[in-house]
Amino acid sequence: MYEGLVTFTQSLPEWLQWCGVMLAAAIPFIESYFGTLIGVVAGIPAPIAVLAAVIGNIASMLAFVLTADATRRKILARKGADAEAPTSARRARVRRMFDRFGVPGVSLLGQAVLPSQITSAMMVSFGASRNAVIVWQIISIILWGVLFALLGQAGLAYLT
């Protein structure tokens, strides 16, 4: 899949390759970090690759957060404040992380476990502030994107 996304990005006209990175980064599990790597490997300058990947990842994360927030509000309005979502193993793991580290910790570390879109939606469903989740996820998305841009450039320099 990764190679396919790099090939797709490289197949676009040079002036439009950043859109390929943005689209790739909007996909859960690709995120800003792999989106940035796709851009760097495709030959896009690292700052542009990071910016495009961050924008794509943030756009999809916002869609997940706003949808989760609206859904939670509707469920609570219908069932009352005691409504609890069914618990899966992953949801329970994120909930334990959330209880231990809060919104900042899950936002910064959670991307190692699940995509930012899923962790952010789960935090909102747990009752975390939608705005706090958005701010911390944006910080996390930028940090992970920059980190992987540096790693990608170091890897390319090592290979050449």
C-alpha positions in Angstrom: 0.0 0.0 0.0 2.8 2.4 0.9 4.6 1.8 -2.4 1.3 2.4 -4.2 0.8 5.7 -2.5 4.3 6.8 -3.4 3.8 5.7 -7.0 0.4 7.6 -7.1 2.0 10.7 -5.7 4.9 10.6 -8.2 2.4 10.0 -11.0 0.8 13.4 -10.4 2.1 16.5 -12.1 4.9 18.0 -10.1 2.9 21.0 -9.1 0.1 18.8 -7.8 2.1 16.1 -5.9 1.4 17.8 -2.6 -2.3 16.9 -3.1 -1.3 13.2 -3.3 0.5 13.6 0.1 -2.5 15.4 1.6 -4.9 12.7 0.4 -2.6 9.9 1.7 -2.2 11.5 5.1 -6.0 11.7 5.5 -6.1 7.9 5.6 -6.1 6.4 9.1 -2.8 4.5 9.8 -1.0 6.6 7.1 -1.3 9.8 9.1 1.0 12.8 8.9 4.1 10.7 9.6 3.8 8.2 6.8 2.3 10.9 4.6 5.4 12.9 5.1 7.6 10.0 4.3 5.6 9.4 1.1 6.2 13.0 0.1 9.9 12.9 0.9 10.4 9.6 -1.0 8.4 11.0 -3.9 10.9 13.9 -4.1 8.8 16.6 -2.6 10.8 19.1 -0.5 10.4 18.1 3.2 8.7 21.4 4.4 6.0 21.0 1.7 5.6 17.3 2.4 5.2 18.0 6.1 2.7 20.8 5.5 0.6 18.8 3.1 0.6 15.7 5.3 -0.3 17.7 8.4 -3.2 19.4 6.6 -4.5 16.1 5.3 -4.3 14.4 8.7 -5.8 17.4 10.5 -8.7 17.5 8.1 -9.7 13.9 8.6 -9.1 14.0 12.3 -11.5 17.0 12.6 -14.1 15.1 10.7 -13.8 12.2 13.1 -13.8 14.5 16.2 -16.8 16.5 15.1 -18.8 13.4 14.1 -18.0 11.7 17.5 -18.9 14.8 19.4 -22.3 15.2 17.6 -23.0 11.4 18.0 -22.1 11.6 21.8 -24.4 14.6 22.3 -27.3 12.8 20.5 -26.8 9.6 22.5 -26.6 11.5 25.8 -29.7 13.5 25.0 -31.6 10.4 24.1 -30.4 8.0 26.8 -29.3 10.3 29.5 -26.0 11.0 31.2 -25.5 7.3 32.2 -25.2 6.0 28.6 -22.0 4.0 28.2 -20.6 2.8 24.9 -19.8 -0.9 24.4 -16.2 -1.7 25.3 -13.8 -3.5 22.9 -10.2 -4.4 23.8 -8.8 -1.5 21.9 -11.3 0.9 23.4 -10.5 -0.3 26.9 -6.8 0.1 26.2 -7.3 3.7 25.0 -9.5 4.4 28.0 -6.8 3.2 30.4 -4.3 5.5 28.6 -6.8 8.3 28.7 -7.4 7.8 32.5 -3.6 7.7 33.1 -2.2 10.3 30.8 -5.2 12.6 29.9 -5.8 14.3 26.5 -2.1 15.5 26.1 -0.6 12.1 26.8 -3.0 10.1 24.6 -2.7 12.7 21.8 1.1 12.6 21.8 1.6 8.9 22.5 -1.6 7.4 21.2 -0.5 7.5 17.6 1.9 4.7 18.4 -1.2 2.5 19.2 -4.0 3.7 16.9 -4.5 6.5 14.3 -5.1 10.0 15.5 -8.6 9.9 14.0 -9.6 6.9 16.1 -8.0 8.0 19.4 -9.4 11.5 19.1 -12.9 10.2 18.4 -12.6 7.9 21.4 -11.4 10.6 23.7 -14.4 12.8 22.8 -16.7 9.8 23.3 -15.1 9.4 26.8 -16.2 12.9 27.6 -13.0 14.8 26.9 -13.3 18.4 25.7 -13.7 18.5 22.0 -11.5 21.7 21.8 -8.8 20.2 24.0 -8.7 17.1 21.9 -8.4 19.1 18.7 -5.6 21.3 20.0 -3.5 18.5 21.4 -4.1 16.3 18.3 -2.9 19.2 16.0 0.2 19.5 18.2 0.8 15.8 18.0 0.2 15.6 14.2 2.7 18.4 13.6 5.4 16.8 15.9 5.0 13.3 14.4 5.1 14.8 10.8 8.3 16.8 11.5 9.9 13.8 13.3 9.3 11.5 10.3 10.4 14.1 7.8 13.7 14.3 9.6 13.9 10.5 9.7 13.0 10.2 6.0 15.6 12.7 5.0 18.2 11.0 7.1 17.3 7.6 5.6 17.5 9.0 2.0 20.9 10.6 2.8 22.1 7.3 4.2 21.0 5.4 1.0 22.6 7.9 -1.4 
